[in-house]
Amino acid sequence: MKKITLKLCITAVLALSISGCKKEKPLAIKSPQTSAAVPTPTFDYEHSDYMPTPAGTAPILVPWASGSNQLFNPEIAFDFKHADGWSLVYNTFNTTQLSPPYYFAL
């Protein structure tokens, strides 16, 4: 019985040492660059206190501004910067017209 177990152990060790482990590189996922069906106005959200709106319109605070209606955890209130990996995907704010419903997506 001991000889069979010993043979199995030696066979397993040899099989593992021969096959070895390979380090695989993580797959890089690239999304195709496509243009949006509805163009998104350029907006430097990271350095703005208010959303862009036409002149004479009531100002709309950015979501993380002091005094805005923050419906998310305070722990993530300032997690919006480019350095943290965020980028503006879509927004409906611009200086020529208001287009409700208002969207701002990172």
Rosetta blueprint (number, residue, H / E / L):
1 M L
2 K H
3 K H
4 I H
5 T H
6 L H
7 K H
8 L H
9 C H
10 I H
11 T H
12 A H
13 V H
14 L H
15 A H
16 L H
17 S H
18 I H
19 S H
20 G L
21 C L
22 K L
23 K L
24 E L
25 K L
26 P L
27 L L
28 A L
29 I L
30 K L
31 S L
32 P L
33 Q L
34 T L
35 S L
36 A L
37 A L
38 V L
39 P L
40 T L
41 P L
42 T L
43 F L
44 D L
45 Y H
46 E H
47 H H
48 S L
49 D L
50 Y E
51 M L
52 P L
53 T L
54 P L
55 A L
56 G L
57 T L
58 A L
59 P L
60 I L
61 L E
62 V L
63 P L
64 W L
65 A L
66 S L
67 G L
68 S L
69 N L
70 Q L
71 L L
72 F L
73 N L
74 P H
75 E H
76 I H
77 A L
78 F L
79 D L
80 F L
81 K L
82 H H
83 A H
84 D H
85 G L
86 W L
87 S L
88 L L
89 V L
90 Y E
91 N E
92 T L
93 F L
94 N L
95 T L
96 T L
97 Q L
98 L L
99 S L
100 P L
101 P L
102 Y L
103 Y L
104 F E
105 A E
106 L L
